[in-house]
Amino acid sequence: VIGMSDSEDDFMSDKFLAGTEEIRPGLAKTNHQRRIMKIENERAEAEAERIRLQKLKKPIHIETERREEVMATPISAGSKGFALMAKMGFKPGMSLGKKKDENDLGSGIKEPLNIVVRNHRGGLGVESAEVERVKKEESTAKLRIEAQLKRMKERARMADDLSDDYRKRARMASSRKQIIGDIIKSRKACHEMDMRKDSELPEEPWFWPSYREKKSEETTTSASTGRYFSREEDEEDVKYHYSNGKEAPKEQRLDELTDEILEERLEQITVHLRSAHFYCVWCGCAFTDEEDMDGGCPGPARSVHDEGED
């Protein structure tokens, strides 16, 4: 903050504003004159607002404000009352009243008792009852607010729990979806690489994807409606085969298997691909030999590959 020098004029002072009396709105041409007029207008508006608010106040309010202002002003050291107390040994900051003993350093009050002015005609009992009523209302309102805050905290906690549970289930669903996707890619890679080695059947029946054999569906008609409908084949009559035509067992839906079985299957087919073909489904390539795989592949799991990307 840059302070004003003694030579500079205060823009809010009467000395500065005295020169604005002869400046009429139509004659204000320079920025300096317009600034002076703006300051004068703002000052006039503030004074008018102060007078308006002062008129709105009731005499009792004005009296109360003046009394509180006087009571809040400490007695000056130059007053006769303070001089008399100083002659009696009083010093600023000392407590009032008689000391209990020699070791008493000032346990009494340090300020005079406040004056309580009664602005109503109610008796002492009426005032006490009113005070009790107000206290009761305040206590009830406080309890109501506390109960409301407690309910809000409980709802916030429940919302956090639901959010955490949702995120947990979302992570589990995402992890399960990734495992199923890895198994599907591993089965395709296993089938392709086993076929390159002229393998007629997979090491485990589910290592290769199998396909359901299509049969012509028989159609019959309803005697009552005359509508045609298809008769579903019995599950025992359905046959599965691999892409080379060899018979295969019934294909199991991966999304119907438990998480434990899915993890076991992914581990089994991963071991087969790495040991028989030096292939890593997450690297997406086959290595020359075991030594080449150890040097170029982070490991036999998705997690170690994700860490390597970070």
DRENDO-1510 file (C-alpha; in Angstrom, 1 decimal, always signed):
<recs>
REC; n; res; u; v; w
REC; 1; VAL; +0.0; +0.0; +0.0 .
REC; 2; ILE; +1.4; +3.4; -1.0 .
REC; 3; GLY; +0.8; +6.1; +1.6 .
REC; 4; MET; -0.2; +9.6; +0.7 .
REC; 5; SER; +2.2; +12.4; +1.2 .
REC; 6; ASP; +1.4; +15.6; +3.2 .
REC; 7; SER; +1.4; +17.6; +0.0 .
REC; 8; GLU; -1.4; +15.4; -1.6 .
REC; 9; ASP; -5.0; +16.3; -0.9 .
REC; 10; ASP; -7.6; +13.9; +0.4 .
REC; 11; PHE; -10.3; +13.4; -2.2 .
REC; 12; MET; -12.9; +12.9; +0.5 .
REC; 13; SER; -12.0; +16.1; +2.4 .
REC; 14; ASP; -14.1; +19.3; +2.3 .
REC; 15; LYS; -11.1; +21.2; +1.0 .
REC; 16; PHE; -11.0; +19.1; -2.1 .
REC; 17; LEU; -14.7; +19.0; -2.7 .
REC; 18; ALA; -15.1; +22.8; -2.1 .
REC; 19; GLY; -13.9; +23.4; -5.7 .
REC; 20; THR; -16.7; +21.3; -7.1 .
REC; 21; GLU; -19.5; +23.8; -6.4 .
REC; 22; GLU; -19.0; +25.7; -9.6 .
REC; 23; ILE; -18.7; +22.5; -11.8 .
REC; 24; ARG; -22.1; +21.8; -13.4 .
REC; 25; PRO; -22.8; +18.5; -15.1 .
REC; 26; GLY; -22.9; +20.1; -18.5 .
REC; 27; LEU; -19.5; +21.8; -18.0 .
REC; 28; ALA; -17.6; +18.7; -16.8 .
REC; 29; LYS; -15.2; +18.2; -19.7 .
REC; 30; THR; -12.0; +16.7; -18.3 .
REC; 31; ASN; -11.6; +13.3; -16.6 .
REC; 32; HIS; -10.4; +15.2; -13.4 .
REC; 33; GLN; -13.7; +17.1; -13.2 .
REC; 34; ARG; -15.8; +14.0; -13.9 .
REC; 35; ARG; -14.0; +12.2; -11.1 .
REC; 36; ILE; -14.6; +15.0; -8.7 .
REC; 37; MET; -18.3; +15.0; -9.5 .
REC; 38; LYS; -18.5; +11.3; -9.1 .
REC; 39; ILE; -17.0; +11.5; -5.6 .
REC; 40; GLU; -19.3; +14.3; -4.7 .
REC; 41; ASN; -22.4; +12.3; -5.8 .
REC; 42; GLU; -21.3; +9.2; -4.0 .
REC; 43; ARG; -20.8; +11.2; -0.8 .
REC; 44; ALA; -24.2; +12.8; -1.1 .
REC; 45; GLU; -25.9; +9.5; -1.7 .
REC; 46; ALA; -24.2; +7.9; +1.3 .
REC; 47; GLU; -25.2; +10.9; +3.5 .
REC; 48; ALA; -28.8; +10.6; +2.3 .
REC; 49; GLU; -28.9; +6.9; +3.0 .
REC; 50; ARG; -27.5; +7.5; +6.5 .
REC; 51; ILE; -30.2; +10.1; +7.3 .
REC; 52; ARG; -32.9; +7.8; +5.9 .
REC; 53; LEU; -31.8; +4.9; +8.1 .
REC; 54; GLN; -31.5; +7.2; +11.1 .
REC; 55; LYS; -35.1; +8.4; +10.6 .
REC; 56; LEU; -36.3; +4.7; +10.5 .
REC; 57; LYS; -34.9; +4.0; +14.0 .
REC; 58; LYS; -37.2; +4.4; +16.9 .
REC; 59; PRO; -36.1; +6.6; +19.8 .
REC; 60; ILE; -35.7; +3.6; +22.1 .
REC; 61; HIS; -33.2; +2.1; +19.6 .
REC; 62; ILE; -31.3; +5.3; +19.3 .
REC; 63; GLU; -31.1; +5.6; +23.1 .
REC; 64; THR; -29.9; +2.0; +23.4 .
REC; 65; GLU; -27.2; +2.4; +20.9 .
REC; 66; ARG; -25.9; +5.6; +22.5 .
REC; 67; ARG; -26.0; +4.0; +26.0 .
REC; 68; GLU; -24.1; +0.9; +24.8 .
REC; 69; GLU; -21.5; +3.1; +23.0 .
REC; 70; VAL; -20.9; +5.1; +26.2 .
REC; 71; MET; -20.7; +2.0; +28.4 .
REC; 72; ALA; -18.2; +0.4; +26.0 .
REC; 73; THR; -15.9; +3.4; +26.3 .
REC; 74; PRO; -13.4; +3.0; +29.1 .
REC; 75; ILE; -12.9; +5.8; +31.6 .
REC; 76; SER; -10.0; +8.1; +30.5 .
REC; 77; ALA; -7.0; +8.5; +32.7 .
REC; 78; GLY; -7.7; +12.2; +32.8 .
REC; 79; SER; -11.1; +12.0; +34.5 .
REC; 80; LYS; -11.7; +12.9; +38.1 .
REC; 81; GLY; -13.0; +9.5; +39.0 .
REC; 82; PHE; -9.9; +7.7; +37.7 .
REC; 83; ALA; -7.7; +10.2; +39.4 .
REC; 84; LEU; -9.5; +9.5; +42.7 .
REC; 85; MET; -9.1; +5.7; +42.3 .
REC; 86; ALA; -5.4; +6.1; +41.4 .
REC; 87; LYS; -4.9; +8.0; +44.7 .
REC; 88; MET; -6.4; +4.9; +46.4 .
REC; 89; GLY; -3.8; +2.6; +44.8 .
REC; 90; PHE; -5.8; +1.5; +41.7 .
REC; 91; LYS; -3.9; +0.8; +38.6 .
REC; 92; PRO; -5.2; -0.1; +35.1 .
REC; 93; GLY; -5.8; -3.9; +34.8 .
REC; 94; MET; -6.3; -4.4; +38.5 .
REC; 95; SER; -9.4; -6.2; +39.8 .
REC; 96; LEU; -12.0; -4.3; +41.8 .
REC; 97; GLY; -13.1; -4.9; +45.3 .
REC; 98; LYS; -11.3; -5.9; +48.5 .
REC; 99; LYS; -8.6; -8.5; +48.4 .
REC; 100; LYS; -9.2; -11.8; +50.2 .
REC; 101; ASP; -5.7; -12.0; +51.6 .
REC; 102; GLU; -2.1; -10.9; +51.0 .
REC; 103; ASN; -1.6; -13.5; +48.3 .
REC; 104; ASP; -4.6; -12.4; +46.4 .
REC; 105; LEU; -3.4; -11.0; +43.1 .
REC; 106; GLY; -6.8; -10.0; +41.8 .
REC; 107; SER; -9.5; -12.6; +41.8 .
REC; 108; GLY; -12.3; -10.0; +41.7 .
REC; 109; ILE; -14.0; -8.5; +38.7 .
REC; 110; LYS; -11.9; -6.2; +36.5 .
REC; 111; GLU; -14.8; -4.3; +34.9 .
REC; 112; PRO; -17.9; -2.7; +36.5 .
REC; 113; LEU; -21.1; -4.5; +36.5 .
REC; 114; ASN; -23.1; -4.1; +33.4 .
REC; 115; ILE; -26.3; -2.1; +33.6 .
REC; 116; VAL; -29.4; -4.1; +32.5 .
REC; 117; VAL; -32.2; -1.8; +31.4 .
REC; 118; ARG; -35.7; -3.2; +31.4 .
REC; 119; ASN; -37.6; -2.1; +28.3 .
REC; 120; HIS; -40.9; -3.8; +29.1 .
REC; 121; ARG; -43.5; -3.6; +31.8 .
REC; 122; GLY; -43.6; -7.3; +32.6 .
REC; 123; GLY; -42.9; -8.4; +36.2 .
REC; 124; LEU; -40.0; -10.5; +37.3 .
REC; 125; GLY; -42.0; -13.7; +37.1 .
REC; 126; VAL; -43.2; -12.8; +33.6 .
REC; 127; GLU; -39.7; -12.2; +32.5 .
REC; 128; SER; -38.4; -15.4; +34.0 .
REC; 129; ALA; -41.2; -17.4; +32.2 .
REC; 130; GLU; -40.4; -15.7; +28.9 .
REC; 131; VAL; -36.7; -16.5; +29.4 .
REC; 132; GLU; -37.5; -20.1; +30.1 .
REC; 133; ARG; -39.8; -20.3; +27.1 .
REC; 134; VAL; -37.1; -18.9; +24.8 .
REC; 135; LYS; -34.5; -21.3; +26.3 .
REC; 136; LYS; -36.9; -24.2; +25.8 .
REC; 137; GLU; -37.5; -23.2; +22.1 .
REC; 138; GLU; -33.8; -22.8; +21.5 .
REC; 139; SER; -33.1; -26.2; +23.1 .
REC; 140; THR; -35.8; -27.9; +21.0 .
REC; 141; ALA; -34.4; -26.2; +17.9 .
REC; 142; LYS; -30.9; -27.3; +18.7 .
REC; 143; LEU; -32.0; -30.9; +19.3 .
REC; 144; ARG; -34.0; -30.8; +16.0 .
REC; 145; ILE; -30.9; -29.5; +14.1 .
REC; 146; GLU; -28.7; -32.1; +15.7 .
REC; 147; ALA; -31.1; -34.9; +14.8 .
REC; 148; GLN; -31.2; -33.6; +11.2 .
REC; 149; LEU; -27.5; -33.4; +11.0 .
REC; 150; LYS; -27.3; -37.0; +12.3 .
REC; 151; ARG; -29.7; -38.2; +9.7 .
REC; 152; MET; -27.7; -36.4; +7.0 .
REC; 153; LYS; -24.5; -38.0; +8.2 .
REC; 154; GLU; -26.2; -41.4; +8.2 .
REC; 155; ARG; -27.5; -40.9; +4.7 .
REC; 156; ALA; -24.1; -39.8; +3.5 .
REC; 157; ARG; -22.5; -42.9; +5.1 .
REC; 158; MET; -25.0; -45.1; +3.4 .
REC; 159; ALA; -24.4; -43.4; +0.1 .
REC; 160; ASP; -20.6; -44.0; +0.6 .
REC; 161; ASP; -21.2; -47.6; +1.4 .
REC; 162; LEU; -23.4; -48.1; -1.7 .
REC; 163; SER; -20.9; -46.3; -3.8 .
REC; 164; ASP; -18.0; -48.5; -2.4 .
REC; 165; ASP; -20.1; -51.6; -3.0 .
REC; 166; TYR; -20.9; -50.6; -6.5 .
REC; 167; ARG; -17.3; -49.9; -7.3 .
REC; 168; LYS; -16.3; -53.3; -5.8 .
REC; 169; ARG; -18.9; -55.1; -7.9 .
REC; 170; ALA; -17.9; -53.1; -11.0 .
REC; 171; ARG; -14.2; -54.1; -10.4 .
REC; 172; MET; -15.2; -57.8; -9.9 .
REC; 173; ALA; -17.4; -57.7; -13.1 .
REC; 174; SER; -14.6; -56.1; -15.0 .
REC; 175; SER; -12.0; -58.6; -13.8 .
REC; 176; ARG; -14.3; -61.5; -14.7 .
REC; 177; LYS; -14.9; -60.1; -18.1 .
REC; 178; GLN; -11.1; -59.8; -18.6 .
REC; 179; ILE; -10.6; -63.4; -17.6 .
REC; 180; ILE; -13.2; -64.7; -20.0 .
REC; 181; GLY; -11.7; -62.6; -22.8 .
REC; 182; ASP; -8.2; -63.9; -22.0 .
REC; 183; ILE; -9.5; -67.5; -22.1 .
REC; 184; ILE; -11.2; -67.0; -25.5 .
REC; 185; LYS; -8.0; -65.5; -27.0 .
REC; 186; SER; -5.9; -68.3; -25.5 .
REC; 187; ARG; -8.2; -71.0; -26.9 .
REC; 188; LYS; -8.0; -69.5; -30.4 .
REC; 189; ALA; -4.2; -69.2; -30.2 .
REC; 190; CYS; -3.9; -72.8; -28.8 .
REC; 191; HIS; -6.0; -74.3; -31.6 .
REC; 192; GLU; -4.0; -72.5; -34.3 .
REC; 193; MET; -0.6; -73.5; -32.8 .
REC; 194; ASP; -1.6; -77.0; -32.1 .
REC; 195; MET; -2.8; -77.4; -35.6 .
REC; 196; ARG; +0.6; -76.2; -36.9 .
REC; 197; LYS; +2.1; -79.2; -35.1 .
REC; 198; ASP; -0.5; -81.5; -36.8 .
REC; 199; SER; -2.3; -82.2; -33.5 .
REC; 200; GLU; -5.7; -83.9; -34.1 .
REC; 201; LEU; -7.0; -83.3; -30.6 .
REC; 202; PRO; -6.3; -80.7; -27.9 .
REC; 203; GLU; -4.4; -81.6; -24.7 .
REC; 204; GLU; -7.6; -80.7; -22.8 .
REC; 205; PRO; -11.0; -81.0; -24.5 .
REC; 206; TRP; -11.8; -77.3; -23.8 .
REC; 207; PHE; -8.4; -76.0; -25.0 .
REC; 208; TRP; -9.9; -75.7; -28.5 .
REC; 209; PRO; -13.2; -73.9; -29.4 .
REC; 210; SER; -15.9; -76.3; -30.5 .
REC; 211; TYR; -18.9; -75.8; -32.6 .
REC; 212; ARG; -22.5; -77.0; -32.4 .
REC; 213; GLU; -23.5; -79.2; -35.3 .
REC; 214; LYS; -26.5; -77.7; -37.2 .
REC; 215; LYS; -29.5; -79.9; -37.9 .
REC; 216; SER; -32.6; -79.2; -39.8 .
REC; 217; GLU; -35.5; -78.4; -37.5 .
REC; 218; GLU; -38.7; -80.3; -37.8 .
REC; 219; THR; -41.8; -78.2; -38.1 .
REC; 220; THR; -45.3; -79.2; -37.1 .
REC; 221; THR; -48.6; -77.4; -37.2 .
REC; 222; SER; -51.2; -76.9; -34.5 .
REC; 223; ALA; -54.5; -78.4; -35.3 .
REC; 224; SER; -56.4; -75.8; -33.3 .
REC; 225; THR; -54.6; -72.6; -34.7 .
REC; 226; GLY; -53.0; -73.8; -37.9 .
REC; 227; ARG; -49.8; -71.9; -36.9 .
REC; 228; TYR; -46.4; -73.4; -37.7 .
REC; 229; PHE; -43.9; -73.8; -34.9 .
REC; 230; SER; -40.4; -75.4; -34.5 .
REC; 231; ARG; -39.8; -78.3; -32.2 .
REC; 232; GLU; -36.6; -77.8; -30.3 .
REC; 233; GLU; -34.0; -80.6; -30.5 .
REC; 234; ASP; -33.4; -82.7; -27.4 .
REC; 235; GLU; -30.1; -81.7; -25.8 .
REC; 236; GLU; -28.9; -85.3; -26.0 .
REC; 237; ASP; -29.2; -85.3; -29.8 .
REC; 238; VAL; -27.0; -82.1; -30.2 .
REC; 239; LYS; -23.4; -82.9; -31.3 .
REC; 240; TYR; -20.2; -80.7; -31.2 .
REC; 241; HIS; -17.1; -80.9; -33.2 .
REC; 242; TYR; -13.8; -79.0; -33.7 .
REC; 243; SER; -12.9; -77.1; -36.8 .
REC; 244; ASN; -11.0; -80.2; -38.2 .
REC; 245; GLY; -14.2; -82.3; -38.0 .
REC; 246; LYS; -13.2; -84.3; -34.9 .
REC; 247; GLU; -16.0; -84.9; -32.4 .
REC; 248; ALA; -15.8; -82.6; -29.4 .
REC; 249; PRO; -17.6; -82.6; -26.0 .
REC; 250; LYS; -20.4; -80.3; -25.3 .
REC; 251; GLU; -19.3; -76.6; -25.2 .
REC; 252; GLN; -19.7; -75.0; -21.8 .
REC; 253; ARG; -20.6; -71.4; -21.6 .
REC; 254; LEU; -17.8; -69.5; -19.9 .
REC; 255; ASP; -20.2; -66.9; -18.4 .
REC; 256; GLU; -21.9; -69.7; -16.5 .
REC; 257; LEU; -18.7; -70.9; -14.8 .
REC; 258; THR; -17.6; -69.8; -11.3 .
REC; 259; ASP; -14.8; -67.3; -10.8 .
REC; 260; GLU; -12.6; -70.1; -9.3 .
REC; 261; ILE; -13.1; -72.4; -12.3 .
REC; 262; LEU; -12.4; -69.5; -14.8 .
REC; 263; GLU; -9.1; -68.7; -13.0 .
REC; 264; GLU; -8.1; -72.3; -13.0 .
REC; 265; ARG; -8.8; -72.7; -16.7 .
REC; 266; LEU; -6.9; -69.5; -17.6 .
REC; 267; GLU; -3.9; -70.8; -15.6 .
REC; 268; GLN; -3.9; -74.2; -17.3 .
REC; 269; ILE; -4.1; -73.0; -20.8 .
REC; 270; THR; -1.5; -70.3; -20.1 .
REC; 271; VAL; +1.0; -73.0; -18.9 .
REC; 272; HIS; +0.3; -75.1; -22.0 .
REC; 273; LEU; +0.9; -72.1; -24.4 .
REC; 274; ARG; +4.1; -71.1; -22.7 .
REC; 275; SER; +5.6; -74.6; -22.3 .
REC; 276; ALA; +4.5; -76.1; -25.6 .
REC; 277; HIS; +4.7; -73.0; -27.9 .
REC; 278; PHE; +6.6; -70.3; -26.0 .
REC; 279; TYR; +3.5; -68.1; -26.6 .
REC; 280; CYS; +2.2; -65.3; -24.3 .
REC; 281; VAL; -1.4; -64.2; -24.9 .
REC; 282; TRP; -0.7; -60.8; -23.3 .
REC; 283; CYS; +2.5; -60.1; -25.3 .
REC; 284; GLY; +0.6; -61.3; -28.3 .
REC; 285; CYS; +3.6; -63.2; -29.8 .
REC; 286; ALA; +5.5; -66.4; -29.7 .
REC; 287; PHE; +9.2; -66.5; -28.6 .
REC; 288; THR; +12.0; -68.5; -30.1 .
REC; 289; ASP; +12.6; -70.6; -26.9 .
REC; 290; GLU; +12.3; -70.5; -23.2 .
REC; 291; GLU; +15.3; -68.3; -22.7 .
REC; 292; ASP; +13.9; -65.8; -25.2 .
REC; 293; MET; +10.6; -65.8; -23.4 .
REC; 294; ASP; +12.2; -65.3; -20.0 .
REC; 295; GLY; +14.0; -62.2; -21.4 .
REC; 296; GLY; +11.2; -60.7; -23.3 .
REC; 297; CYS; +8.0; -61.6; -21.4 .
REC; 298; PRO; +7.3; -60.1; -17.9 .
REC; 299; GLY; +5.5; -63.2; -16.7 .
REC; 300; PRO; +2.6; -65.6; -16.9 .
REC; 301; ALA; -0.2; -63.2; -15.7 .
REC; 302; ARG; -2.0; -60.1; -16.9 .
REC; 303; SER; -1.1; -58.1; -13.8 .
REC; 304; VAL; +2.6; -58.2; -14.4 .
REC; 305; HIS; +2.1; -57.0; -18.0 .
REC; 306; ASP; -0.1; -54.1; -16.8 .
REC; 307; GLU; +2.6; -53.1; -14.3 .
REC; 308; GLY; +5.1; -53.1; -17.1 .
REC; 309; GLU; +2.9; -50.7; -19.1 .
REC; 310; ASP; +2.8; -48.3; -16.1 .
</recs>
